[in-house]
Structure formats: structure tokens, C-alpha cells
């Protein structure tokens, strides 16, 4: 049953939601979002440990502060979606790997293997993240051997301890591979139906979009943050920290430049979220370095009191500046309800499960620039997963492309032959719901949430006439697709 899930839906987030349902902890939006709030909060602590391992404790404190106020991390920690968990596990894997390579303690190798394996059960991009960790571990071990063998420098440990490191690293990655074999079928689902199926082209426009997705900021703020990041890289240049970060960042991006699904990185900030934990330490390191250099230029150390004042100012300055940069984005973020759509979709699907029968027809549509009807097969796979075998419920996307008789085309003949009711699940902005209810009239009963409405037909007309009526009444939702379907239905080109 799990293998019927569409691309971009993996096991662990589904199981978390199912556990909430079984525990009756799904009655309100805050309950569904609560686990991801915990994941986001835990990420701040793990990012502190990661930054401490990469730089120093002082950099770690500023990095944790940044993580606590970073708009993208806050945004996705409030959603009933897997990305906060993905970031938490990616951060844990990175920290554990660095600590394991430095100390060779078994507990950190076990933590790395466990967190990396769970990553693979959360999101497909985790595979690239784990591969970058593999390259880093392989390079670190090989470089350590070459350095001790051919340059005559004292090795980090004895020969037996070096072999012990290789043994533990090999065991960890083998364990990850064994765990990955269970979810391999999900990674083999073809992506031919992806909206963004081209390769990623790393030009100036792409970098501008990526910078906005990572920071939620534009213009001079992005340039300033990028400058801090570059200063941080300059500080860490020729160290394992820089190599570790470059692999973490560029392995997924370079893969996207060669893979036909790579353009999806430009489709949403969520695909870049797992890069933030490794970038924030460099922003913090750059900010601290610049603040220290700035205080050295001030001739205020003539007395001990002035020296202490300068030292405290140097400590506080990066916090004040970075908090000021993030404040506008935080105000905008908290000025509205953070993406209630996943919760509303769950409510709409629950309504359909309670009212629709296998003889009924469920149509799915969305307001242009707000929702794409092609996404309904994906949401069906999540919300109908436990019922699809027994109830055979399916949301039919209201779309004119592809055209009949191509696969995926609107099934006019199946809809016309249906003997039950006609339902319509429509994703619209809240300010359009009154127009939707007005269009429904007496022919449809409407049940609406903040971003989703379900229309249930009350007419006794034949299904072909009900279909035409539905398409004409609600044509304003997506006029291009609705009008094309009306024309195809009336001319018999179906």
C-alpha cells in the first residue's frame, strides 16, 4: 500500500500523521502542526552543536540565535509537512559525522547512521545529502591516511585506530544502505509528470531566486548576508569545515544541473531548506569576524573600562545587526496564518471520505496561480491512502491537458457513465469563497474551510448535464481549463 504513494511523499511523515489520527490528536490545526514545531525547536539546538563542531562556541551561539529567528526555518516549522523533520535529521547527521570523524566514538557513528537512515524515509533529496556525507567521510579518511603515510607527519592515532575508524565508517554506511533498501521503491517512481522537469541552470537569475528562497530577503539584505557568508568561508578556507559545507551545498545543486528534475529547486523554498543549517555558521562566523575587525579600529581602549565596553559591543553588534535584518521578514511571516492549506485539505478529504461513495464522482480544481489541478493525484496518495483499496475514491483533476485519448486526460466517458453524486473539491483564496457559494446556488451544497471548498451536487439531472453545469458555474476558478473542457464535452471530442 505504501508503494502507491506518489513521488515526493515518503513513509515517515505519513506515519507521524497516522499516529496522530490513531491517538485522536488531530482535531485542530495546532495539534497537526505541533510535532513540526518540536522538530523546528530541536533543530536550533542541533545547529548549535553543528556550528560548534565547525567553528567555535562563540560562533555556535550566534548561529543558534540566527536559526531561532531565521524566517524560512520558522515558516516550515509551523506547517504539517515533512521539511522541518528533514532539516532536523540533516543537521543531526552532519554534526554526528563531524564528531565521529574527529573522536571515532561509536555512539556518534551510531547517531550518524540512525539520523541519516531516517532522513531517507522523509524526503528524496536526503539521498543527495547522504551521498555528500559519504564523499566527505571517504575524502577525510583517505586524506588522513595519505598525510600520515607520505608526508611523514604523525598520524591521528595508531594503525589499529585508523583501521578502527575505517571499520566504523564502513559499518555506518552499510547500515544506511540496508535501511535505504526498504524505501528504494519510492525513489524509483518516475517523475515524468513533474511540472518542473527541466535541468537546473545556474545563471544569475537562478542564484537570485535561490538566495531569496534561502533568506526570505531581497536586494541589499541578500547581498550583505552573502558577503558575511563569503567572509565565513574565507576564514574556514583550506579546512575540513569548508570542504564539508561545499559538498553539502554543491552535490545536490550539481546533480540538479544534470538531472531532468533539477529545475524543481526553483519551484519552492522547501527544496533548499536542508542547506540552511550548513550556511548559517558561515554567516555567523563572518559577522563575528567583521565586528571584531571593526572594534579594532576604534581608539577606545585607553582605559580598562573602555576596553570592556568595546568587548561587549563587539559581542552584541552581530546579534543586533542580524536581528534587524530579519525583523521585516518576521513581521511579514507572523502577519498571516502560515499556510493552512495542508490542514484544510485534510478536512476536505475527511468530508469526502464521510460522504462520497464509490459510485460518485469527485472533481478537483484550483484557482489559477493558487493551485494546480495536476497536484490532486499527489494529495490523493496521502489523504486517501488507507481508503483507496476499499472505497476506490479518486479526485479527477479538471484540466484540459493532456487531451483525450492520451494517458491522464480528463475521463469524460467514465464521468458521464457514473450513477452517483457529483462532488467538486476546489482550492481558492479566502476572498473568493463568497463568489464560489454564490455560483453554487441551490444546485450544490458547499462546505468550506479557509482555503478549500467541497461542492456536493443536489441535482437529479443526468451526469453529463451535471458535469456541464459544474464546469459553467465555476468556470471563473480556472477559466482556461474549464472552458476547454466544456467545448470538448459539447463537441464530443473526448
Buried (B, 14 or more C-beta within 10 A) or exposed (E): EBEEBBBBBBBBBBEBBEEBBEEEEBEEBEBBBBBBBBBBEBBBBBBBBBBBBBBBEBBBBBBBBBBBBBBBBBBBBBBBBBBBBBBBBBBBBBBBBBBBBEEBEEEBBBBBBBBBBBBBBBBBBBBBBBBBBBBBBEBBBEEBBEBBEEEEEEEBBEEEEBEBBBEBBEBBBEBBBEBBEEBEEBEEBEBEEBEBBEBBEBEEEBEEBBBBBBBBBEEEBBEBBBBBBEBBBEBBEEEBBBBBBBBBBBBBBBBBBEBBBBBBBBEEBBBBBBBBBBBBBBBBBBBBBBBBEEBEEEEEBEEEEEEEBBEEBBBEBBBEBBEEBBEEBBEEBEEEEEBBBBBBBBBBBBBBBEBBEEEBBBBBBBBEEBBBBBBBBBBBBBBBBEEBEEBEBBBBBBBBEEBBEEEBBBBBEEBBEBEBBBBBBBBBEEEBBEEBBEBBEEBBEBBBBBBBBBBBBBBEEEBBEBBBBBBEBBBBBBEEBBBBBBEBBEEEEB
